[in-house]
Amino acid sequence: MGVIYLLSAGSAAHKAGPRIVVEKNSEILGRLPIRLIDGVVVSRNAQLST
């Protein structure tokens, strides 16, 4: 299990089916299965959609 850290400006995460998609400046950095994620840490310049 792991934690996603969205710390840099322009980073974002959203749900797409059974995965969380992590992006920065509209470039996809990764797709992670939701079942593997324990938490998300978001800084003030990052975004997390519901």
mmCIF entry with sequence, helices, sheets and N, C-alpha, C, O atoms, coordinates in Angstrom:
data_MODEL
# 
_entry.id   MODEL 
# 
_entity.id                         1 
_entity.type                       polymer 
_entity.pdbx_number_of_molecules   1 
# 
_entity_poly.entity_id                      1 
_entity_poly.type                           'polypeptide(L)' 
_entity_poly.nstd_linkage                   no 
_entity_poly.nstd_monomer                   no 
_entity_poly.pdbx_seq_one_letter_code       MGVIYLLSAGSAAHKAGPRIVVEKNSEILGRLPIRLIDGVVVSRNAQLST 
_entity_poly.pdbx_seq_one_letter_code_can   MGVIYLLSAGSAAHKAGPRIVVEKNSEILGRLPIRLIDGVVVSRNAQLST 
_entity_poly.pdbx_strand_id                 A 
# 
loop_
_entity_poly_seq.entity_id 
_entity_poly_seq.num 
_entity_poly_seq.mon_id 
_entity_poly_seq.hetero 
1 1  MET n 
1 2  GLY n 
1 3  VAL n 
1 4  ILE n 
1 5  TYR n 
1 6  LEU n 
1 7  LEU n 
1 8  SER n 
1 9  ALA n 
1 10 GLY n 
1 11 SER n 
1 12 ALA n 
1 13 ALA n 
1 14 HIS n 
1 15 LYS n 
1 16 ALA n 
1 17 GLY n 
1 18 PRO n 
1 19 ARG n 
1 20 ILE n 
1 21 VAL n 
1 22 VAL n 
1 23 GLU n 
1 24 LYS n 
1 25 ASN n 
1 26 SER n 
1 27 GLU n 
1 28 ILE n 
1 29 LEU n 
1 30 GLY n 
1 31 ARG n 
1 32 LEU n 
1 33 PRO n 
1 34 ILE n 
1 35 ARG n 
1 36 LEU n 
1 37 ILE n 
1 38 ASP n 
1 39 GLY n 
1 40 VAL n 
1 41 VAL n 
1 42 VAL n 
1 43 SER n 
1 44 ARG n 
1 45 ASN n 
1 46 ALA n 
1 47 GLN n 
1 48 LEU n 
1 49 SER n 
1 50 THR n 
# 
_struct_asym.id          A 
_struct_asym.entity_id   1 
# 
_struct_conf.conf_type_id            HELX_P 
_struct_conf.id                      HELX_P1 
_struct_conf.pdbx_PDB_helix_id       AA1 
_struct_conf.beg_label_comp_id       ILE 
_struct_conf.beg_label_asym_id       A 
_struct_conf.beg_label_seq_id        34 
_struct_conf.pdbx_beg_PDB_ins_code   ? 
_struct_conf.end_label_comp_id       LEU 
_struct_conf.end_label_asym_id       A 
_struct_conf.end_label_seq_id        36 
_struct_conf.pdbx_end_PDB_ins_code   ? 
_struct_conf.beg_auth_comp_id        ILE 
_struct_conf.beg_auth_asym_id        A 
_struct_conf.beg_auth_seq_id         34 
_struct_conf.end_auth_comp_id        LEU 
_struct_conf.end_auth_asym_id        A 
_struct_conf.end_auth_seq_id         36 
_struct_conf.pdbx_PDB_helix_class    5 
_struct_conf.details                 ? 
_struct_conf.pdbx_PDB_helix_length   3 
# 
_struct_conf_type.id          HELX_P 
_struct_conf_type.criteria    ? 
_struct_conf_type.reference   ? 
# 
loop_
_struct_sheet.id 
_struct_sheet.type 
_struct_sheet.number_strands 
_struct_sheet.details 
AA1 ? 2 ? 
AA2 ? 4 ? 
# 
loop_
_struct_sheet_order.sheet_id 
_struct_sheet_order.range_id_1 
_struct_sheet_order.range_id_2 
_struct_sheet_order.offset 
_struct_sheet_order.sense 
AA1 1 2 ? parallel      
AA2 1 2 ? anti-parallel 
AA2 2 3 ? anti-parallel 
AA2 3 4 ? parallel      
# 
loop_
_struct_sheet_range.sheet_id 
_struct_sheet_range.id 
_struct_sheet_range.beg_label_comp_id 
_struct_sheet_range.beg_label_asym_id 
_struct_sheet_range.beg_label_seq_id 
_struct_sheet_range.pdbx_beg_PDB_ins_code 
_struct_sheet_range.end_label_comp_id 
_struct_sheet_range.end_label_asym_id 
_struct_sheet_range.end_label_seq_id 
_struct_sheet_range.pdbx_end_PDB_ins_code 
_struct_sheet_range.beg_auth_comp_id 
_struct_sheet_range.beg_auth_asym_id 
_struct_sheet_range.beg_auth_seq_id 
_struct_sheet_range.end_auth_comp_id 
_struct_sheet_range.end_auth_asym_id 
_struct_sheet_range.end_auth_seq_id 
AA1 1 GLY A 2  ? LEU A 6  ? GLY A 2  LEU A 6  
AA1 2 ILE A 37 ? VAL A 42 ? ILE A 37 VAL A 42 
AA2 1 GLU A 27 ? PRO A 33 ? GLU A 27 PRO A 33 
AA2 2 ARG A 19 ? LYS A 24 ? ARG A 19 LYS A 24 
AA2 3 SER A 11 ? ALA A 16 ? SER A 11 ALA A 16 
AA2 4 GLN A 47 ? LEU A 48 ? GLN A 47 LEU A 48 
# 
loop_
_atom_site.group_PDB 
_atom_site.id 
_atom_site.type_symbol 
_atom_site.label_atom_id 
_atom_site.label_alt_id 
_atom_site.label_comp_id 
_atom_site.label_asym_id 
_atom_site.label_entity_id 
_atom_site.label_seq_id 
_atom_site.pdbx_PDB_ins_code 
_atom_site.Cartn_x 
_atom_site.Cartn_y 
_atom_site.Cartn_z 
_atom_site.occupancy 
_atom_site.B_iso_or_equiv 
_atom_site.pdbx_formal_charge 
_atom_site.auth_seq_id 
_atom_site.auth_comp_id 
_atom_site.auth_asym_id 
_atom_site.auth_atom_id 
_atom_site.pdbx_PDB_model_num 
ATOM 1   N N  . MET A 1 1  ? 0.843   -1.182 0.000   1.00 0.00 ? 1  MET A N  1 
ATOM 2   C CA . MET A 1 1  ? 0.000   0.000  0.000   1.00 0.00 ? 1  MET A CA 1 
ATOM 3   C C  . MET A 1 1  ? 0.888   1.246  0.000   1.00 0.00 ? 1  MET A C  1 
ATOM 4   O O  . MET A 1 1  ? 2.030   1.201  0.456   1.00 0.00 ? 1  MET A O  1 
ATOM 5   N N  . GLY A 1 2  ? 0.354   2.355  -0.515  1.00 0.00 ? 2  GLY A N  1 
ATOM 6   C CA . GLY A 1 2  ? 1.183   3.534  -0.631  1.00 0.00 ? 2  GLY A CA 1 
ATOM 7   C C  . GLY A 1 2  ? 0.407   4.831  -0.521  1.00 0.00 ? 2  GLY A C  1 
ATOM 8   O O  . GLY A 1 2  ? -0.815  4.850  -0.373  1.00 0.00 ? 2  GLY A O  1 
ATOM 9   N N  . VAL A 1 3  ? 1.152   5.896  -0.599  1.00 0.00 ? 3  VAL A N  1 
ATOM 10  C CA . VAL A 1 3  ? 0.607   7.253  -0.508  1.00 0.00 ? 3  VAL A CA 1 
ATOM 11  C C  . VAL A 1 3  ? 1.023   8.024  -1.752  1.00 0.00 ? 3  VAL A C  1 
ATOM 12  O O  . VAL A 1 3  ? 2.169   7.924  -2.189  1.00 0.00 ? 3  VAL A O  1 
ATOM 13  N N  . ILE A 1 4  ? 0.105   8.790  -2.324  1.00 0.00 ? 4  ILE A N  1 
ATOM 14  C CA . ILE A 1 4  ? 0.407   9.665  -3.459  1.00 0.00 ? 4  ILE A CA 1 
ATOM 15  C C  . ILE A 1 4  ? 0.690   11.052 -2.892  1.00 0.00 ? 4  ILE A C  1 
ATOM 16  O O  . ILE A 1 4  ? -0.085  11.565 -2.085  1.00 0.00 ? 4  ILE A O  1 
ATOM 17  N N  . TYR A 1 5  ? 1.787   11.653 -3.307  1.00 0.00 ? 5  TYR A N  1 
ATOM 18  C CA . TYR A 1 5  ? 2.145   13.007 -2.894  1.00 0.00 ? 5  TYR A CA 1 
ATOM 19  C C  . TYR A 1 5  ? 2.042   13.931 -4.108  1.00 0.00 ? 5  TYR A C  1 
ATOM 20  O O  . TYR A 1 5  ? 2.754   13.746 -5.095  1.00 0.00 ? 5  TYR A O  1 
ATOM 21  N N  . LEU A 1 6  ? 1.156   14.926 -4.030  1.00 0.00 ? 6  LEU A N  1 
ATOM 22  C CA . LEU A 1 6  ? 1.021   15.946 -5.076  1.00 0.00 ? 6  LEU A CA 1 
ATOM 23  C C  . LEU A 1 6  ? 1.604   17.227 -4.501  1.00 0.00 ? 6  LEU A C  1 
ATOM 24  O O  . LEU A 1 6  ? 0.901   17.993 -3.842  1.00 0.00 ? 6  LEU A O  1 
ATOM 25  N N  . LEU A 1 7  ? 2.872   17.457 -4.748  1.00 0.00 ? 7  LEU A N  1 
ATOM 26  C CA . LEU A 1 7  ? 3.568   18.550 -4.088  1.00 0.00 ? 7  LEU A CA 1 
ATOM 27  C C  . LEU A 1 7  ? 3.957   19.695 -5.014  1.00 0.00 ? 7  LEU A C  1 
ATOM 28  O O  . LEU A 1 7  ? 4.170   20.811 -4.539  1.00 0.00 ? 7  LEU A O  1 
ATOM 29  N N  . SER A 1 8  ? 4.057   19.459 -6.306  1.00 0.00 ? 8  SER A N  1 
ATOM 30  C CA . SER A 1 8  ? 4.527   20.521 -7.196  1.00 0.00 ? 8  SER A CA 1 
ATOM 31  C C  . SER A 1 8  ? 3.361   21.221 -7.898  1.00 0.00 ? 8  SER A C  1 
ATOM 32  O O  . SER A 1 8  ? 2.301   20.634 -8.113  1.00 0.00 ? 8  SER A O  1 
ATOM 33  N N  . ALA A 1 9  ? 3.582   22.474 -8.244  1.00 0.00 ? 9  ALA A N  1 
ATOM 34  C CA . ALA A 1 9  ? 2.570   23.268 -8.947  1.00 0.00 ? 9  ALA A CA 1 
ATOM 35  C C  . ALA A 1 9  ? 2.241   22.609 -10.281 1.00 0.00 ? 9  ALA A C  1 
ATOM 36  O O  . ALA A 1 9  ? 3.134   22.156 -10.997 1.00 0.00 ? 9  ALA A O  1 
ATOM 37  N N  . GLY A 1 10 ? 0.959   22.559 -10.607 1.00 0.00 ? 10 GLY A N  1 
ATOM 38  C CA . GLY A 1 10 ? 0.525   21.962 -11.861 1.00 0.00 ? 10 GLY A CA 1 
ATOM 39  C C  . GLY A 1 10 ? 0.243   20.477 -11.773 1.00 0.00 ? 10 GLY A C  1 
ATOM 40  O O  . GLY A 1 10 ? -0.225  19.883 -12.744 1.00 0.00 ? 10 GLY A O  1 
ATOM 41  N N  . SER A 1 11 ? 0.518   19.860 -10.625 1.00 0.00 ? 11 SER A N  1 
ATOM 42  C CA . SER A 1 11 ? 0.225   18.435 -10.493 1.00 0.00 ? 11 SER A CA 1 
ATOM 43  C C  . SER A 1 11 ? -1.244  18.251 -10.116 1.00 0.00 ? 11 SER A C  1 
ATOM 44  O O  . SER A 1 11 ? -1.843  19.091 -9.445  1.00 0.00 ? 11 SER A O  1 
ATOM 45  N N  . ALA A 1 12 ? -1.804  17.133 -10.567 1.00 0.00 ? 12 ALA A N  1 
ATOM 46  C CA . ALA A 1 12 ? -3.222  16.858 -10.327 1.00 0.00 ? 12 ALA A CA 1 
ATOM 47  C C  . ALA A 1 12 ? -3.454  15.357 -10.325 1.00 0.00 ? 12 ALA A C  1 
ATOM 48  O O  . ALA A 1 12 ? -2.669  14.594 -10.888 1.00 0.00 ? 12 ALA A O  1 
ATOM 49  N N  . ALA A 1 13 ? -4.545  14.942 -9.682  1.00 0.00 ? 13 ALA A N  1 
ATOM 50  C CA . ALA A 1 13 ? -4.940  13.539 -9.691  1.00 0.00 ? 13 ALA A CA 1 
ATOM 51  C C  . ALA A 1 13 ? -6.447  13.462 -9.816  1.00 0.00 ? 13 ALA A C  1 
ATOM 52  O O  . ALA A 1 13 ? -7.174  14.295 -9.274  1.00 0.00 ? 13 ALA A O  1 
ATOM 53  N N  . HIS A 1 14 ? -6.915  12.440 -10.547 1.00 0.00 ? 14 HIS A N  1 
ATOM 54  C CA . HIS A 1 14 ? -8.353  12.211 -10.670 1.00 0.00 ? 14 HIS A CA 1 
ATOM 55  C C  . HIS A 1 14 ? -8.612  10.723 -10.846 1.00 0.00 ? 14 HIS A C  1 
ATOM 56  O O  . HIS A 1 14 ? -7.718  9.954  -11.197 1.00 0.00 ? 14 HIS A O  1 
ATOM 57  N N  . LYS A 1 15 ? -9.851  10.339 -10.595 1.00 0.00 ? 15 LYS A N  1 
ATOM 58  C CA . LYS A 1 15 ? -10.254 8.939  -10.720 1.00 0.00 ? 15 LYS A CA 1 
ATOM 59  C C  . LYS A 1 15 ? -10.667 8.657  -12.152 1.00 0.00 ? 15 LYS A C  1 
ATOM 60  O O  . LYS A 1 15 ? -11.400 9.440  -12.756 1.00 0.00 ? 15 LYS A O  1 
ATOM 61  N N  . ALA A 1 16 ? -10.204 7.553  -12.693 1.00 0.00 ? 16 ALA A N  1 
ATOM 62  C CA . ALA A 1 16 ? -10.592 7.094  -14.025 1.00 0.00 ? 16 ALA A CA 1 
ATOM 63  C C  . ALA A 1 16 ? -10.847 5.592  -13.926 1.00 0.00 ? 16 ALA A C  1 
ATOM 64  O O  . ALA A 1 16 ? -9.920  4.787  -14.009 1.00 0.00 ? 16 ALA A O  1 
ATOM 65  N N  . GLY A 1 17 ? -12.103 5.231  -13.750 1.00 0.00 ? 17 GLY A N  1 
ATOM 66  C CA . GLY A 1 17 ? -12.433 3.826  -13.546 1.00 0.00 ? 17 GLY A CA 1 
ATOM 67  C C  . GLY A 1 17 ? -11.857 3.341  -12.235 1.00 0.00 ? 17 GLY A C  1 
ATOM 68  O O  . GLY A 1 17 ? -12.020 4.005  -11.211 1.00 0.00 ? 17 GLY A O  1 
ATOM 69  N N  . PRO A 1 18 ? -11.177 2.184  -12.238 1.00 0.00 ? 18 PRO A N  1 
ATOM 70  C CA . PRO A 1 18 ? -10.619 1.646  -10.986 1.00 0.00 ? 18 PRO A CA 1 
ATOM 71  C C  . PRO A 1 18 ? -9.213  2.172  -10.677 1.00 0.00 ? 18 PRO A C  1 
ATOM 72  O O  . PRO A 1 18 ? -8.498  1.583  -9.866  1.00 0.00 ? 18 PRO A O  1 
ATOM 73  N N  . ARG A 1 19 ? -8.817  3.263  -11.311 1.00 0.00 ? 19 ARG A N  1 
ATOM 74  C CA . ARG A 1 19 ? -7.456  3.789  -11.139 1.00 0.00 ? 19 ARG A CA 1 
ATOM 75  C C  . ARG A 1 19 ? -7.463  5.276  -10.798 1.00 0.00 ? 19 ARG A C  1 
ATOM 76  O O  . ARG A 1 19 ? -8.425  5.989  -11.081 1.00 0.00 ? 19 ARG A O  1 
ATOM 77  N N  . ILE A 1 20 ? -6.377  5.724  -10.187 1.00 0.00 ? 20 ILE A N  1 
ATOM 78  C CA . ILE A 1 20 ? -6.100  7.140  -9.976  1.00 0.00 ? 20 ILE A CA 1 
ATOM 79  C C  . ILE A 1 20 ? -5.063  7.539  -11.018 1.00 0.00 ? 20 ILE A C  1 
ATOM 80  O O  . ILE A 1 20 ? -4.016  6.904  -11.140 1.00 0.00 ? 20 ILE A O  1 
ATOM 81  N N  . VAL A 1 21 ? -5.365  8.595  -11.766 1.00 0.00 ? 21 VAL A N  1 
ATOM 82  C CA . VAL A 1 21 ? -4.447  9.096  -12.788 1.00 0.00 ? 21 VAL A CA 1 
ATOM 83  C C  . VAL A 1 21 ? -3.746  10.327 -12.226 1.00 0.00 ? 21 VAL A C  1 
ATOM 84  O O  . VAL A 1 21 ? -4.399  11.265 -11.770 1.00 0.00 ? 21 VAL A O  1 
ATOM 85  N N  . VAL A 1 22 ? -2.414  10.322 -12.262 1.00 0.00 ? 22 VAL A N  1 
ATOM 86  C CA . VAL A 1 22 ? -1.616  11.445 -11.780 1.00 0.00 ? 22 VAL A CA 1 
ATOM 87  C C  . VAL A 1 22 ? -1.040  12.169 -12.993 1.00 0.00 ? 22 VAL A C  1 
ATOM 88  O O  . VAL A 1 22 ? -0.429  11.557 -13.869 1.00 0.00 ? 22 VAL A O  1 
ATOM 89  N N  . GLU A 1 23 ? -1.252  13.501 -13.027 1.00 0.00 ? 23 GLU A N  1 
ATOM 90  C CA . GLU A 1 23 ? -0.796  14.313 -14.153 1.00 0.00 ? 23 GLU A CA 1 
ATOM 91  C C  . GLU A 1 23 ? -0.015  15.522 -13.651 1.00 0.00 ? 23 GLU A C  1 
ATOM 92  O O  . GLU A 1 23 ? -0.148  15.947 -12.503 1.00 0.00 ? 23 GLU A O  1 
ATOM 93  N N  . LYS A 1 24 ? 0.807   16.060 -14.554 1.00 0.00 ? 24 LYS A N  1 
ATOM 94  C CA . LYS A 1 24 ? 1.464   17.344 -14.294 1.00 0.00 ? 24 LYS A CA 1 
ATOM 95  C C  . LYS A 1 24 ? 1.492   18.104 -15.609 1.00 0.00 ? 24 LYS A C  1 
ATOM 96  O O  . LYS A 1 24 ? 2.053   17.637 -16.600 1.00 0.00 ? 24 LYS A O  1 
ATOM 97  N N  . ASN A 1 25 ? 0.880   19.280 -15.605 1.00 0.00 ? 25 ASN A N  1 
ATOM 98  C CA . ASN A 1 25 ? 0.778   20.111 -16.807 1.00 0.00 ? 25 ASN A CA 1 
ATOM 99  C C  . ASN A 1 25 ? 0.205   19.318 -17.981 1.00 0.00 ? 25 ASN A C  1 
ATOM 100 O O  . ASN A 1 25 ? 0.732   19.375 -19.092 1.00 0.00 ? 25 ASN A O  1 
ATOM 101 N N  . SER A 1 26 ? -0.864  18.586 -17.732 1.00 0.00 ? 26 SER A N  1 
ATOM 102 C CA . SER A 1 26 ? -1.608  17.783 -18.719 1.00 0.00 ? 26 SER A CA 1 
ATOM 103 C C  . SER A 1 26 ? -0.834  16.583 -19.262 1.00 0.00 ? 26 SER A C  1 
ATOM 104 O O  . SER A 1 26 ? -1.285  15.960 -20.223 1.00 0.00 ? 26 SER A O  1 
ATOM 105 N N  . GLU A 1 27 ? 0.307   16.243 -18.682 1.00 0.00 ? 27 GLU A N  1 
ATOM 106 C CA . GLU A 1 27 ? 1.073   15.058 -19.074 1.00 0.00 ? 27 GLU A CA 1 
ATOM 107 C C  . GLU A 1 27 ? 0.842   13.969 -18.027 1.00 0.00 ? 27 GLU A C  1 
ATOM 108 O O  . GLU A 1 27 ? 1.070   14.192 -16.838 1.00 0.00 ? 27 GLU A O  1 
ATOM 109 N N  . ILE A 1 28 ? 0.400   12.816 -18.458 1.00 0.00 ? 28 ILE A N  1 
ATOM 110 C CA . ILE A 1 28 ? 0.127   11.724 -17.531 1.00 0.00 ? 28 ILE A CA 1 
ATOM 111 C C  . ILE A 1 28 ? 1.445   11.135 -17.022 1.00 0.00 ? 28 ILE A C  1 
ATOM 112 O O  . ILE A 1 28 ? 2.295   10.696 -17.798 1.00 0.00 ? 28 ILE A O  1 
ATOM 113 N N  . LEU A 1 29 ? 1.584   11.140 -15.703 1.00 0.00 ? 29 LEU A N  1 
ATOM 114 C CA . LEU A 1 29 ? 2.793   10.599 -15.070 1.00 0.00 ? 29 LEU A CA 1 
ATOM 115 C C  . LEU A 1 29 ? 2.603   9.159  -14.624 1.00 0.00 ? 29 LEU A C  1 
ATOM 116 O O  . LEU A 1 29 ? 3.563   8.392  -14.553 1.00 0.00 ? 29 LEU A O  1 
ATOM 117 N N  . GLY A 1 30 ? 1.349   8.791  -14.322 1.00 0.00 ? 30 GLY A N  1 
ATOM 118 C CA . GLY A 1 30 ? 1.112   7.418  -13.885 1.00 0.00 ? 30 GLY A CA 1 
ATOM 119 C C  . GLY A 1 30 ? -0.349  7.126  -13.675 1.00 0.00 ? 30 GLY A C  1 
ATOM 120 O O  . GLY A 1 30 ? -1.165  8.029  -13.488 1.00 0.00 ? 30 GLY A O  1 
ATOM 121 N N  . ARG A 1 31 ? -0.667  5.840  -13.709 1.00 0.00 ? 31 ARG A N  1 
ATOM 122 C CA . ARG A 1 31 ? -2.006  5.331  -13.414 1.00 0.00 ? 31 ARG A CA 1 
ATOM 123 C C  . ARG A 1 31 ? -1.839  4.251  -12.352 1.00 0.00 ? 31 ARG A C  1 
ATOM 124 O O  . ARG A 1 31 ? -1.128  3.268  -12.562 1.00 0.00 ? 31 ARG A O  1 
ATOM 125 N N  . LEU A 1 32 ? -2.494  4.438  -11.217 1.00 0.00 ? 32 LEU A N  1 
ATOM 126 C CA . LEU A 1 32 ? -2.324  3.518  -10.099 1.00 0.00 ? 32 LEU A CA 1 
ATOM 127 C C  . LEU A 1 32 ? -3.659  2.920  -9.688  1.00 0.00 ? 32 LEU A C  1 
ATOM 128 O O  . LEU A 1 32 ? -4.651  3.644  -9.601  1.00 0.00 ? 32 LEU A O  1 
ATOM 129 N N  . PRO A 1 33 ? -3.712  1.615  -9.431  1.00 0.00 ? 33 PRO A N  1 
ATOM 130 C CA . PRO A 1 33 ? -4.957  1.007  -8.950  1.00 0.00 ? 33 PRO A CA 1 
ATOM 131 C C  . PRO A 1 33 ? -5.356  1.590  -7.595  1.00 0.00 ? 33 PRO A C  1 
ATOM 132 O O  . PRO A 1 33 ? -4.523  1.723  -6.698  1.00 0.00 ? 33 PRO A O  1 
ATOM 133 N N  . ILE A 1 34 ? -6.623  1.931  -7.459  1.00 0.00 ? 34 ILE A N  1 
ATOM 134 C CA . ILE A 1 34 ? -7.112  2.537  -6.215  1.00 0.00 ? 34 ILE A CA 1 
ATOM 135 C C  . ILE A 1 34 ? -6.869  1.621  -5.020  1.00 0.00 ? 34 ILE A C  1 
ATOM 136 O O  . ILE A 1 34 ? -6.587  2.104  -3.923  1.00 0.00 ? 34 ILE A O  1 
ATOM 137 N N  . ARG A 1 35 ? -6.973  0.322  -5.213  1.00 0.00 ? 35 ARG A N  1 
ATOM 138 C CA . ARG A 1 35 ? -6.814  -0.621 -4.100  1.00 0.00 ? 35 ARG A CA 1 
ATOM 139 C C  . ARG A 1 35 ? -5.414  -0.588 -3.488  1.00 0.00 ? 35 ARG A C  1 
ATOM 140 O O  . ARG A 1 35 ? -5.220  -1.079 -2.376  1.00 0.00 ? 35 ARG A O  1 
ATOM 141 N N  . LEU A 1 36 ? -4.444  -0.023 -4.190  1.00 0.00 ? 36 LEU A N  1 
ATOM 142 C CA . LEU A 1 36 ? -3.077  0.051  -3.681  1.00 0.00 ? 36 LEU A CA 1 
ATOM 143 C C  . LEU A 1 36 ? -2.781  1.357  -2.946  1.00 0.00 ? 36 LEU A C  1 
ATOM 144 O O  . LEU A 1 36 ? -1.681  1.526  -2.419  1.00 0.00 ? 36 LEU A O  1 
ATOM 145 N N  . ILE A 1 37 ? -3.742  2.284  -2.900  1.00 0.00 ? 37 ILE A N  1 
ATOM 146 C CA . ILE A 1 37 ? -3.503  3.615  -2.336  1.00 0.00 ? 37 ILE A CA 1 
ATOM 147 C C  . ILE A 1 37 ? -4.161  3.733  -0.962  1.00 0.00 ? 37 ILE A C  1 
ATOM 148 O O  . ILE A 1 37 ? -5.353  3.473  -0.797  1.00 0.00 ? 37 ILE A O  1 
ATOM 149 N N  . ASP A 1 38 ? -3.349  4.132  0.015   1.00 0.00 ? 38 ASP A N  1 
ATOM 150 C CA . ASP A 1 38 ? -3.850  4.345  1.375   1.00 0.00 ? 38 ASP A CA 1 
ATOM 151 C C  . ASP A 1 38 ? -4.202  5.801  1.637   1.00 0.00 ? 38 ASP A C  1 
ATOM 152 O O  . ASP A 1 38 ? -5.055  6.087  2.476   1.00 0.00 ? 38 ASP A O  1 
ATOM 153 N N  . GLY A 1 39 ? -3.556  6.728  0.930   1.00 0.00 ? 39 GLY A N  1 
ATOM 154 C CA . GLY A 1 39 ? -3.801  8.143  1.187   1.00 0.00 ? 39 GLY A CA 1 
ATOM 155 C C  . GLY A 1 39 ? -3.223  9.023  0.102   1.00 0.00 ? 39 GLY A C  1 
ATOM 156 O O  . GLY A 1 39 ? -2.455  8.579  -0.752  1.00 0.00 ? 39 GLY A O  1 
ATOM 157 N N  . VAL A 1 40 ? -3.620  10.299 0.159   1.00 0.00 ? 40 VAL A N  1 
ATOM 158 C CA . VAL A 1 40 ? -3.134  11.295 -0.791  1.00 0.00 ? 40 VAL A CA 1 
ATOM 159 C C  . VAL A 1 40 ? -2.761  12.550 -0.006  1.00 0.00 ? 40 VAL A C  1 
ATOM 160 O O  . VAL A 1 40 ? -3.545  13.021 0.817   1.00 0.00 ? 40 VAL A O  1 
ATOM 161 N N  . VAL A 1 41 ? -1.572  13.091 -0.256  1.00 0.00 ? 41 VAL A N  1 
ATOM 162 C CA . VAL A 1 41 ? -1.117  14.334 0.347   1.00 0.00 ? 41 VAL A CA 1 
ATOM 163 C C  . VAL A 1 41 ? -1.094  15.387 -0.763  1.00 0.00 ? 41 VAL A C  1 
ATOM 164 O O  . VAL A 1 41 ? -0.458  15.190 -1.798  1.00 0.00 ? 41 VAL A O  1 
ATOM 165 N N  . VAL A 1 42 ? -1.792  16.508 -0.542  1.00 0.00 ? 42 VAL A N  1 
ATOM 166 C CA . VAL A 1 42 ? -1.916  17.546 -1.572  1.00 0.00 ? 42 VAL A CA 1 
ATOM 167 C C  . VAL A 1 42 ? -1.383  18.864 -1.031  1.00 0.00 ? 42 VAL A C  1 
ATOM 168 O O  . VAL A 1 42 ? -1.814  19.327 0.024   1.00 0.00 ? 42 VAL A O  1 
ATOM 169 N N  . SER A 1 43 ? -0.435  19.472 -1.762  1.00 0.00 ? 43 SER A N  1 
ATOM 170 C CA . SER A 1 43 ? 0.071   20.787 -1.358  1.00 0.00 ? 43 SER A CA 1 
ATOM 171 C C  . SER A 1 43 ? -0.848  21.875 -1.903  1.00 0.00 ? 43 SER A C  1 
ATOM 172 O O  . SER A 1 43 ? -1.821  21.581 -2.597  1.00 0.00 ? 43 SER A O  1 
ATOM 173 N N  . ARG A 1 44 ? -0.543  23.111 -1.593  1.00 0.00 ? 44 ARG A N  1 
ATOM 174 C CA . ARG A 1 44 ? -1.443  24.212 -1.958  1.00 0.00 ? 44 ARG A CA 1 
ATOM 175 C C  . ARG A 1 44 ? -1.503  24.508 -3.449  1.00 0.00 ? 44 ARG A C  1 
ATOM 176 O O  . ARG A 1 44 ? -2.464  25.139 -3.892  1.00 0.00 ? 44 ARG A O  1 
ATOM 177 N N  . ASN A 1 45 ? -0.537  24.090 -4.238  1.00 0.00 ? 45 ASN A N  1 
ATOM 178 C CA . ASN A 1 45 ? -0.547  24.376 -5.669  1.00 0.00 ? 45 ASN A CA 1 
ATOM 179 C C  . ASN A 1 45 ? -0.933  23.184 -6.532  1.00 0.00 ? 45 ASN A C  1 
ATOM 180 O O  . ASN A 1 45 ? -0.804  23.234 -7.755  1.00 0.00 ? 45 ASN A O  1 
ATOM 181 N N  . ALA A 1 46 ? -1.404  22.117 -5.906  1.00 0.00 ? 46 ALA A N  1 
ATOM 182 C CA . ALA A 1 46 ? -1.797  20.909 -6.625  1.00 0.00 ? 46 ALA A CA 1 
ATOM 183 C C  . ALA A 1 46 ? -3.316  20.767 -6.565  1.00 0.00 ? 46 ALA A C  1 
ATOM 184 O O  . ALA A 1 46 ? -3.986  21.461 -5.800  1.00 0.00 ? 46 ALA A O  1 
ATOM 185 N N  . GLN A 1 47 ? -3.849  19.862 -7.381  1.00 0.00 ? 47 GLN A N  1 
ATOM 186 C CA . GLN A 1 47 ? -5.299  19.656 -7.428  1.00 0.00 ? 47 GLN A CA 1 
ATOM 187 C C  . GLN A 1 47 ? -5.642  18.189 -7.290  1.00 0.00 ? 47 GLN A C  1 
ATOM 188 O O  . GLN A 1 47 ? -4.898  17.315 -7.734  1.00 0.00 ? 47 GLN A O  1 
ATOM 189 N N  . LEU A 1 48 ? -6.786  17.932 -6.664  1.00 0.00 ? 48 LEU A N  1 
ATOM 190 C CA . LEU A 1 48 ? -7.324  16.593 -6.520  1.00 0.00 ? 48 LEU A CA 1 
ATOM 191 C C  . LEU A 1 48 ? -8.815  16.684 -6.769  1.00 0.00 ? 48 LEU A C  1 
ATOM 192 O O  . LEU A 1 48 ? -9.526  17.352 -6.019  1.00 0.00 ? 48 LEU A O  1 
ATOM 193 N N  . SER A 1 49 ? -9.301  16.026 -7.806  1.00 0.00 ? 49 SER A N  1 
ATOM 194 C CA . SER A 1 49 ? -10.744 16.052 -8.072  1.00 0.00 ? 49 SER A CA 1 
ATOM 195 C C  . SER A 1 49 ? -11.421 14.890 -7.347  1.00 0.00 ? 49 SER A C  1 
ATOM 196 O O  . SER A 1 49 ? -10.782 13.894 -7.007  1.00 0.00 ? 49 SER A O  1 
ATOM 197 N N  . THR A 1 50 ? -12.708 15.033 -7.121  1.00 0.00 ? 50 THR A N  1 
ATOM 198 C CA . THR A 1 50 ? -13.458 13.995 -6.416  1.00 0.00 ? 50 THR A CA 1 
ATOM 199 C C  . THR A 1 50 ? -14.098 13.012 -7.359  1.00 0.00 ? 50 THR A C  1 
ATOM 200 O O  . THR A 1 50 ? -14.765 12.077 -6.917  1.00 0.00 ? 50 THR A O  1 
# 
